[in-house]
Amino acid sequence: MDLGTVRESGVGERLKGAFRRYPTGVAVISAVGPDGPVGLTASSVASVSVSPPALSFSVMGTRSARILLDAPSFVVHLLGTRHVALAREFAHSAGDRFTPEQGWSTLPSGEPVLFDAVAALRAAPLHLVPVGDATLVVASVLEVFHGPDDDRPLIHHARTFVTAARL
């Protein structure tokens, strides 16, 4: 296929289709806003640097994302299979969020946190880079909380959450 054919066929749609075929880990990112906690599900979290500790993720222009981008800090929760229902709830705007049944606590700095996530990384934004209809966030990791060791990875693949056998 030549480049002209790729352009005509909708590179954006083909890009989405390509990444549906690529499994990624699942995270919920939470922050506290002026009207209370906000959060969203993300599958774009990546480690950027160990020294200094940094991570990245991207968000679209949702209400929760806009509040999160204005927050001085947030918590990136790397999820395991025990949180598949929570990942689904935070993946759409009408989902139940921050309910007592979900197991949320609050850090002294104010952010909502799930201590039973595989890991929870408290971070502060270093760079916000607008890219089309998304924003790439590069953040400094301030604290790391490890959760229980008995959970399996939660993976996003082909528009659904799937679990994996113990690796």
N, C-alpha and C positions, 0 to 999 in steps of 0.2 A: 504494500500500500504506500503510495507516495504522500508527501506532506500535504499537498493540496486536498487529497481525498480525506485525510485525517481532519483537516480544518473544516471541511464541508460537513462531515458527519457529526460534529459537535464534540470537540475535545473535552469540554467540561463534563458532559454526560459519560463519555468513555472513561474519564479519570475516576468518576464516582464508581463506575462499574469495575474498574481495575482494583480500587481499594476495597470494594466489597469482597473481593477474592483474597484479600490479604488479612490474616488474623492479627488482632492487636489486643493488648491488655485493656482493662476497663478501669476507669477511675471516676469518682465523684469529687468535684471540687466545691468547697463550701467557703463562705465568707459571711461577715455580718455587715448589713447595709443599714441605712437610716431607719428603715421600717422593720428590721429584724433580719433573720438569717436568709440567705439565698444559696442555691446550689444547682449544679448541672452535671450531667454525665458526659465524660470525655473519653475518647479513645485515641487521642493524639499526644498523650504524655510521653516525654522522653527525658532521659538523663542527658545533661549537656556537659557538665564538668564535675569533677570530684574536688578540685582545688582551684578556685573556690567552688563549694557545693552549689550546683545550679541545675535547674530543670526547665523544660519548655512544654507548652501545650498551645492549642489554638482554640478559639471560640468564635461563634457566629454572633450576630447582632441582636440576640434575644434580650429581654428585660433582665433576666438573671445575669447574663454575660456582661451587660453594661454596668450593673451594680458591682459585680465582681471586679471588673477592670478599674473601678474607682476606689476599691478597698485598699487600705495600706498593707494588708496581708490576707492570706487565705490558706486553706488546708487542702492538699491534694491527697485523696484517699485511694490507695491502690487496693482494688477489691478482689476478693476470693469468692468462691461459690456460695458462701453463706449470705452474700449480699446481692444475689441475682434479682430479687424482687425490688430491692432498693434502687439498683441501677436502672431498672425499667421505670420506676416512679420518677426518678430525676431526669429521665430521657425525654420527657414531654412536659409542657407547661402546666397541664392540669393534674399532674401527679401529686400524690400525698407526700409531703416533705416535712422532715424534722418532727416526726411523731414519736411519742415515747416508746412505742413498740420497735422502732428502728434502732434504738440504743444510743441516741445522741447524748453527748456531754458537752460542756463548754470549757474551753481553755481559759486560763487567767487573762489572756490577751483578748478574749471575747469571741473567737471563732468557734463554730460548731465543730465537734470532732467525734469520730467513731474509733474508739480505742480497739475495737475488735476487727478492724480492717487489717489486711495483710501488712500494710504500713500506712502511716499518716505523716505527711511531710508538710510542716508549716513553712510557708515561703512568703517572700515579699517581692513585688515586681521590680525588675531591673530595667527591662525594655519592653515596650508595647509597640509592635510593628504592624501597622495596617497593611493587609494584603487582600485586595478585592473586597469581598463581603465578610472577611474574617479578620481577626487580630491574632497575631502570633505573640505569645507572652513568654518572655525569658525571665525567670525568677531565681532569686537567691534563696537557698534552703537554709532556714534558721534553726529548725528542730526536726528530729526524726523520731517517731514512735513506732516500734515494731509491735505488731499484733500477734495473735496465736500462731504457732507453727503448724497447726493441724488442718489448715485450709488448702484447697486446690485452686489453681488459677481460674479466673473468670476471663473469658475471651469473647471479643466481638468479631463475628465473621458472618458474612452474607446477610447483614441486617438483623442479626439475632444474637442473643447472648448464649454462649455454649460453655460447657465445663470440660476440663481436661483431666485425664488420669494423673495421678501423682507423678511428677516429672522426676 
